[in-house]
Amino acid sequence: MKVELTLTNDSILAVNELLSHVYNMEKSNDKQENVYRSIGFELADKFDSKAKELIKKSSLFNVKKKYKFSLKYYEAWALEIILKELFSYTNNHYTRLQVNLIIDRLNQKLA
């Protein structure tokens, strides 16, 4: 099963900012946390490469352009959980708004 997400530049950059904190998490003895970390690493790499591509090609003309992300069901499920966990790592209200919108979309698609 695939979950399709349509994201803007700002939302991709907001998710990338939060997922970069996955690399700073400490190792755990809990198997479930280790599963979240390993999926988080994959997602962080995926969003980081897309964010770098967007920064390189940034233009005033494609600010409103939306990009499709195709995630496997377990990736979308883990992304929702990871974003909720890492939500407190940012104080930027705009980033929080973007992340909340993505969490809501993921919740609707996974239901």
Secondary structure as UniProt FT lines:
FT   STRAND          2..8
FT   HELIX           9..19
FT   HELIX           20..24
FT   HELIX           31..56
FT   HELIX           60..62
FT   STRAND          66..72
FT   HELIX           73..86
FT   HELIX           87..89
FT   HELIX           93..110
//
